[in-house]
Amino acid sequence: MLNRASAIAAKISSQEEVLIVTHIDADGITSGAIAHLSLERRGIENKLKFVKQLDEAEIEKIKDENVFVWFTDLGSGQLEFLDGIEFVITDHHVPQHPHPMQLNPHDFGYDGTVELSGSGATYLVSKFLIRGKNLLDYVNGGCLLPLAIVGAVGDLQDSRWGKLQGINREIAEEGRMGGNIDIVRDLRFFGKQTRPVAKMLEYNSDPFIPGLTGNEKGVLEFLTSLEIEPWMRWIDLSMEERKRIVSAIVNLAMEYRLPYTSILRIVGESYILLNEPEGTEKRDAMEFSTLLNATARYNNADVGLGVCLGDEGAYRRARTLLQNHRRNLSNGIRFVDENGIEEMKYLKFFHAGSNIPDTIVGIVAGMCFHKGNKEKPIVAFAESDKGIKVSARATYRLVERGIHLAKALRRAAESVGGAGGGHSVAAGATIPEGKEEEFLKILDEIIGKQLQKQ
């Protein structure tokens, strides 16, 4: 794999100008930032383009640029359409086929869902691209290695086992040894740096804790019984107070007989970016990634890029967008609560129409997974400017039973004139408007066959 990374870096090094094309999520933004910073250090002129989806129309626009392209966090699923473009790819989504200028973990026996992210693959190439320079040094406020960790965490690559594994793990250990990252065992809920403990517990949904998740009154009673001040931040609590809360949460999970895999995710590793201010979203990789998602999902990925490069103005703007993001997620969850989730034989679904932005409907689907039959993956639809956006989420327990959402969505979408891809546990597609019912029927059959085959 490192030989491939070296070959790709050599190809990039021979260019005078590079167009970076990347995805609009945390992994995509960090991938693009790593590519941009490494090219800047190499002295190669570059510009960055964010895309929501790399479809044929978008590829035609890229061809018109008539420039060498570095695809980051996308491209592997669209190889058949890239004829006429001189390119390299650093991606982790299931590829259509191997390619000599593609660095993708799947081509080397690794799982791109949990063992290497798009930003991680981009980082590996960057190590060869700027060999001899210290990738742990801050340049223009941006540090390459921590960004790779933020991207991996943003892609939920640490969620299955509560810690990063595979090549992600090697990158994290490299950062720890370099003094840029601290790896600590802690509660894995979002908001430890910035939220009051009460809100951190109330808004946590992975795993869903009965009596706490979405239950403000239940959370306040829970904390009062433990003699914990609910409006303090997690980082301000004593170690004894933290242990008291964690122990009570685990006992509650066991009382409600949550799956063992869910209990495992309550406590695990957190990745602290030691060069960022404590008490800010940038200090914790999980919160940093959510901050980036809040920019990218609302057509402000350039703001997220600015945050990665250390632009304080961009950071202030991103925090405002984060407030809006949280509000939209709450409204999305409320929409699902009011309209319900429908079930088929092997899946469950809801159609948001124009009520939930297509850029966050997948996040809402994941947060609402527990609201329906937990033995079925959830599929969500939303209107987009290119048709109907489809987002699907499963659990690793369902993946172990045979479900592979990327393969299922790709086949079902292509059957109705659309396109799809992603990972085993999370995938997306775009299909023509009016084809939802036909798509669901085909998808339900495919998922049923995956389960039966296993």
Order of alpha helices (4+ residues) and beta strands (2+ residues): alpha-beta-alpha-beta-alpha-beta-beta-beta-alpha-alpha-alpha-beta-alpha-alpha-alpha-alpha-beta-alpha-alpha-alpha-beta-beta-alpha-beta-beta-alpha-alpha-beta-beta-alpha
